[in-house]
Amino acid sequence: MSHGVPRRSFLADTGLGFTGLALGAMMFRDGVAQAADSKLGVESGPHHAAKAKSVIWIFLCGGVSHLESWDPKPALNTHAGKSIADTPFAEAVKKPGTDVVEGNPKHGNRKTLMALNCGYKNYGKSGLLAADWWKHTAEMADEMAVVRSLWTSDNDHGAMLQFHTGRHVREGAHPTVGSWACYGLGSMTDNLPEYVVLGVPPGDCCGGEWAHGAAYLGPEHAGVRLNTNGQAPLPFGKRPAGKSAEEQANEFGLIGKLNRLSGIDYPDDPQLQARIKSYELAFKMQTAVPETLQLEKETAAMRTLYGLDKPETAPFGKLCLSARRLVERGVRFVQIYHGGGGGGEWDAHSKIKDNHTKLSTQTDRPIAGLLKDLKQSGQLKDTLVVWATEFGRSPGAEGDGRDHHPQAFSVWLAGGGIKGGTVHGKTDEIGYQVTENRHYVTDIHATVLHQLGLDARSLEVPGRKRLEIDFGKPITEIIG
């Protein structure tokens, strides 16, 4: 409203009563009132035409080997067993990026080269070189843009949090890429969360709930965890025993009215706004969430595509199929974790061949199924899929495993206006250092936000300082 009269106060003062208050709350949720009179001051999106509506963000916890996934290095087989100092690559590894924190000197600094633990070949018309551990996903090479030149500054598993917020774990909670997306654009659905989390997140050592949190953006933009393991999908959203839907609706209605009355006096209290929204949404989710996660409604062929017919692929296949059902119902951002808890199951300091064989078997076919499903249904054009992990693994051996390697690792994106069949960035012949087009993790954030129609630099809250590196830069070379 003009003349400094807050919109919510105007609605209340003109006698619209609870109807007006409900309208005000709905406008706040949808970003209209927020853009008009919120003191947060964020420039609300979209800022330009979007190429994606939703994001499915797949994160593998513990550090997947880039060398045996999306950046295979045949030279490791040629020089296996040799010290790096005795190979043609000795000089290259002496020039680490000055912004990579060494910390514990052993991480990423193993000296004796290890051969690749699986085969590799070219895939698709684009000829993408990929490891056999990811043969099913690699069949979709012509839809994917692989970025082989990521780096991060944390050489321990706090890098999981850093990948999602751009900040080191010692800096505490900061908004994640999913929360920024939802904060900038708001919800597309009235009965499901705008930001859903599937799977087990990192352990508390490595970010925990912060890895899908919203920090100072407010709890209404944080990820909501749902179960897909046969338990109640949303335990705290279950109707109490012995209470009818009508009785509960009346209770929620009264609580909502009282909360909105408080909202007149405290219009900028994010906790209160989140509470109002949670009551409204929780009632609707009691029906919408279980229906969304009823995977038995899918055809047998579809369940097989995602690997639900095999015990080793079924658990992750359920997450991927659930993600597709969520985005097609309007969920903005779906974050899928694999191998979460503690430092992550992919942390293969020993027996990497056994470790990565088992874990890639669990995930490769379901991820491929997700991409094929989205492609054949036409949803891939406006659904952006991201595959990521916190860092790579060392070219040098740690016994029969590989150590942490923050200096260089790989990520891929597909759909949502991304240029398929693309490889961007380059590492040296043993995958130790990035040699072309280095990208800090927030460049992935900026690219995702750009495809959603958001300018990362316009998503800033006055009084909440962001560093230059926090914003990142869209990777234009992989945008179609």
Secondary structure as UniProt FT lines:
FT   TURN            3..4
FT   HELIX           7..11
FT   HELIX           12..16
FT   HELIX           17..30
FT   HELIX           32..37
FT   TURN            39..40
FT   STRAND          54..60
FT   TURN            61..62
FT   TURN            67..70
FT   HELIX           75..78
FT   TURN            79..81
FT   HELIX           84..86
FT   TURN            88..91
FT   HELIX           92..94
FT   TURN            98..99
FT   TURN            105..108
FT   STRAND          112..113
FT   STRAND          120..123
FT   TURN            124..127
FT   STRAND          128..131
FT   HELIX           132..134
FT   HELIX           135..138
FT   TURN            139..140
FT   HELIX           141..143
FT   STRAND          144..151
FT   TURN            157..158
FT   HELIX           159..165
FT   HELIX           169..171
FT   HELIX           177..185
FT   STRAND          195..198
FT   HELIX           204..206
FT   HELIX           208..212
FT   HELIX           215..217
FT   HELIX           219..221
FT   STRAND          224..225
FT   HELIX           235..237
FT   TURN            241..242
FT   HELIX           245..265
FT   TURN            267..268
FT   HELIX           270..292
FT   HELIX           295..297
FT   HELIX           300..305
FT   TURN            306..309
FT   TURN            311..313
FT   HELIX           314..327
FT   TURN            328..330
FT   STRAND          333..338
FT   TURN            342..343
FT   TURN            345..346
FT   HELIX           352..377
FT   HELIX           379..381
FT   STRAND          383..389
FT   STRAND          392..398
FT   TURN            399..400
FT   STRAND          401..405
FT   TURN            406..407
FT   STRAND          409..414
FT   TURN            416..417
FT   STRAND          422..424
FT   STRAND          426..427
FT   TURN            429..430
FT   STRAND          434..436
FT   STRAND          439..440
FT   HELIX           442..451
FT   TURN            452..453
FT   HELIX           456..458
FT   TURN            462..463
FT   HELIX           468..471
FT   HELIX           476..478
//
